[in-house]
Amino acid sequence: MQKEEYVYYPSKRKLILLFLGSLVFVCAGIFLFILGIISGEWIFCLIGGASILFFGTTMIYFLFRLFRKKPSLIIADDYLYDNGAMSAVGKIDWEEVEEVFVYEFMGQKFLGIEVKDPAKIMNRVGVIKKLVIKANKSFATVNIPQNTVNVPLEDLLEIIAEKLNQYEMHKKQA
């Protein structure tokens, strides 16, 4: 049987828009920070600093993804490879997958992947990714945002369900 692999890249248009959106919030943060220094209101400095830190990080990440030619998601016969978001976990073998679903949070769609042993996934990632994954854990162990792939998540869900079924059938035959 011929191996089949689906490879998905982020939308350049969406990455540019996300970069520009982050840039706007960094500028707003700088404005608030300077306003806080001038007025002596420390709350403006705090809000401005948090905005600069958070949106500055996302701005750098989106710029990095814009020029990086690596795929966001690979769906293969034996595994799924998540490389799309700051919380990407890398290779997930089909035997590790418990459930896959699409959900929406704050107007953005995500592909959620629950795994049988979340600790195994957490052991594969660095400290910062662990913090991001834990912050998003109320939704799923692995969360793939719509803006990291250039196809509808419902289409990905169908492909993943098909690959999972093929894996289960092959496992039963072996």
BELJORA-V659936 format. One record per residue. SS is DSSP state (H for helix, E for strand, C for the rest). PHI is phi in whole degrees, 0 to 359 (* if undefined). PSI is psi in whole degrees, -180 to 180 (* if undefined). Layout:
ss | phi | psi
SS | PHI | PSI
SS | PHI | PSI
This chain:
ss | phi | psi
C | * | 136
C | 283 | 135
C | 287 | 138
C | 240 | 133
C | 226 | 133
E | 254 | 129
E | 237 | 129
E | 236 | 137
C | 247 | 157
C | 289 | 154
C | 285 | 122
H | 298 | -40
H | 300 | -46
H | 294 | -39
H | 296 | -39
H | 296 | -44
H | 297 | -42
H | 294 | -39
H | 299 | -48
H | 295 | -39
H | 298 | -43
H | 296 | -40
H | 299 | -41
H | 300 | -45
H | 289 | -30
H | 294 | -44
H | 298 | -43
H | 298 | -40
H | 296 | -41
H | 297 | -44
H | 301 | -49
H | 297 | -40
H | 297 | -47
H | 295 | -42
H | 301 | -41
H | 296 | -39
H | 293 | -46
H | 294 | -44
H | 275 | -15
C | 80 | 9
C | 271 | 104
H | 295 | -24
H | 295 | -36
H | 295 | -40
H | 297 | -41
H | 295 | -48
H | 295 | -44
H | 297 | -43
H | 296 | -42
H | 296 | -41
H | 296 | -44
H | 298 | -45
H | 296 | -52
H | 292 | -55
H | 286 | -25
H | 295 | -41
H | 296 | -46
H | 293 | -36
H | 298 | -46
H | 297 | -42
H | 298 | -46
H | 295 | -37
H | 296 | -43
H | 300 | -47
H | 294 | -31
H | 297 | -37
H | 260 | -6
C | 272 | 130
C | 265 | 15
C | 276 | 147
C | 292 | 153
C | 277 | -33
E | 211 | 136
E | 234 | 129
E | 245 | 114
C | 242 | 177
C | 296 | -34
C | 254 | -14
E | 199 | 173
E | 237 | 138
E | 240 | 114
E | 263 | 118
C | 219 | 27
C | 263 | -30
C | 238 | 174
C | 298 | -21
C | 258 | 18
C | 301 | 140
C | 252 | -5
E | 85 | -142
E | 284 | 131
E | 234 | 113
E | 290 | 148
H | 301 | -32
H | 294 | -18
H | 274 | -18
E | 279 | 128
E | 263 | -47
E | 204 | 148
E | 228 | 135
E | 205 | 160
E | 255 | 136
E | 218 | 166
E | 238 | 137
E | 220 | 123
C | 52 | 44
C | 80 | 2
E | 242 | 136
E | 274 | 146
E | 225 | 151
E | 261 | 117
E | 261 | 137
E | 233 | 116
E | 266 | 134
E | 250 | 159
C | 291 | -34
C | 229 | 86
H | 302 | -31
H | 297 | -35
H | 297 | -41
H | 293 | -44
H | 298 | -32
H | 290 | -18
H | 273 | -15
C | 250 | 162
C | 283 | 178
H | 298 | -46
H | 294 | -43
H | 297 | -37
H | 301 | -43
H | 296 | -42
H | 295 | -44
H | 296 | -43
H | 297 | -37
H | 295 | -32
H | 262 | 3
C | 299 | -25
C | 294 | -15
C | 261 | -56
C | 195 | 165
C | 294 | -43
E | 241 | 129
E | 235 | 120
E | 248 | 111
E | 288 | 148
H | 303 | -35
H | 288 | -2
H | 262 | -6
C | 228 | 155
C | 260 | 22
C | 226 | 156
C | 299 | 141
H | 298 | -30
H | 297 | -36
H | 294 | -42
H | 297 | -40
H | 300 | -42
H | 297 | -44
H | 296 | -44
H | 295 | -42
H | 300 | -41
H | 297 | -45
H | 295 | -40
H | 297 | -43
H | 297 | -43
H | 298 | -42
H | 298 | -47
H | 298 | -42
H | 297 | -44
H | 295 | -39
H | 296 | -40
H | 292 | -34
H | 286 | -25
C | 282 | *
